[in-house]
């Protein structure tokens, strides 16, 4: 399940090692991030190939999650499609001079495996946006409200603060000609 022994991957020195799986990650995702309401099985395709003592992964992930709106807590369906590119250092080479890869993962000698499964889970969680809105919330800019309370936008909050801020010296002048206007 997207977890390969290094010796198995070494056999594919001249050609990529291709894989395609569908993973039911709902339980694991909910354990790691309790806001997830549901998760459809994730489609994972990709390949591993050897390059100068590194095993390079190129993985495509597609998954549909249901998470709460960050504004109203109503369920929202998210279709996540993303790519993962990582390099696994299988030969303990010096990687300081290699700038081709953003993420280089050292492989533990006691457990010499390449674990793409954990990477898929981590990246699904990292790809959940910090702001999730229903279609109505996106198009109508609707804010939730209740008895004696209303959610307001940051712009509205700043505007209210500017209106509330009155120079105390001018506040004293406000009552200066109070009697003359009658």
N, C-alpha and C positions, 0 to 999 in steps of 0.2 A: 504494500500500500504506500507507494511513493517513498520508499525507504530502501536504498540499495547498498549492498556491501561494496566497498571500494574495488575489491578484486573483480567483481562482476562488471563494474563500469570500465575497468582497465582493458577488458577484452575488446572494447569498442574504440580502439586507438585511431583507426583510420576513418571511421564513419560515426555519425551521431547515433546515440541510443534514444530512440523515440518511445514515447509513452502517451497513453490516453486513458483516463479514468473518470468515473463519476463517483464523487464522494458524498456520503451523507454526513455532514458536519454539524447538523443542528444541535445535538446534545453538547458537543465540545464548544461550539460558539456561544451557546447560552450560558455554559459554565464560566466562560471567560469574560462575557459581557452580557449582564442580565437584562439589558434593555432590548435585546433581540426578541421579537415576538415569535417569529418563525424563520426557517431557512430551507429553501429548496435544495436538492442535491447540487453540488458544485461540479461543473464540467471543467476538467483539467487536462490540457494537452501540452506537450512540449518535448524537449529533448535535452540530453546531456552530451557534451563533447569534450574531449581532452585538448588542452592547449597549454604547452610549456609547464607541465606539472600541476596545472589546475584543471578542475572539471567545471565547465561553464554550464549553467542551467538557463534555458530560455523557456519560460512557462507562461501559458495563457490561461487565465481563470475567468469563468463566467458563473455568477451565482445570483439568485434572487432572494433578497432578505425582506422581511417585514419588520419595521422598527417604528417607534412612536415619533410623531411630529415633535420637534423641539419647542414648538409654540403651544400646541393644544393637546398633545399626547394622543391624538387620533392615529390609527395605524396608517403607515405609508409604505408602499412597495418600492424597494430600491433594486434596480438591475445593475449590478456591478460587473464591469468588464475591464480587466487590467492585465498587465504583463509583469512578470517577475524575472529579473536577470541578476543572478548571483554567481560568484565563483567560489569553489571549494578547493582549498589548498591541500591536496592529497599527498604531496611529496615533501611537505615542509620546506618549500623553497622560500627564499627571501623575497617578500612581496613589496618592499618599500619602493623599488624602482618601477614596479608595474602600476601604471596609471590608467590602464584600459578599463578597469572594473571598479565601480563605486563600493561594492560590498564584497570582501574576501573573507570567507569563513574558514577558520582553521579546523582541521579534522583531528579529533582525539584519537591517539594511538590505541587506547584501551577499547574504544568503540568505533572502529573505522567504517562508518556508514555515512551516506549522503541522505539527509532527511529533508526531502522536498515537502513532505506532508505538513510538518510544523511551519515551514515557510509559507505555505498556502494559507493556513489558519491565521498566522500573524498578519499577513498582508490583507486578508479579507477584513480583519478588524481595523487595520490602519486605513483602509479605503472607505470606511463608513464616514460620510461627511459630518462635520460638527454641527451643521444646520440642516435639518430635514423638515420640509414643509409639504403639506397637502397641496394639490393643484389649486384648490380654492384659496388657500393662504397665499400662494404665490401670485395669483392673478388679481385677487381682490384686496390684498394687504389687510385681511381680517385679523383682528386681535381678540383673544378671548377676554371675557369679562364675567362678572358675577355680581352678587349683592355687595354694593359699596366698594368694588374694586374693578380695575381695568388694566390690562397690560398695554403699555405704550412703547413706541419705538424709541431708539436712542436719540433720533433727531427731535422727536416731540419732547423728550425729557430735557434735552439741552435748551430747547426753546422756552420751556416752562421755567427752567433755572434762570435764564436771562431775564424773563419777565418778572420773576420774584425778586431779583437782585435790584434793590433801589438804594441809591446813594443816601445815607442818613442825613446829610446836609440839605439835600433837595427835599427830603421828607418833611423837614421842619418848615420849609418855605411853603409847602402845600397848604397849610392852615393859616398863613399870614393874612391873606385877604378874604378870609372865609365870610365875614359879616358884610362886606361891601357888595357882594354879588346879589343880595336879597333886596 
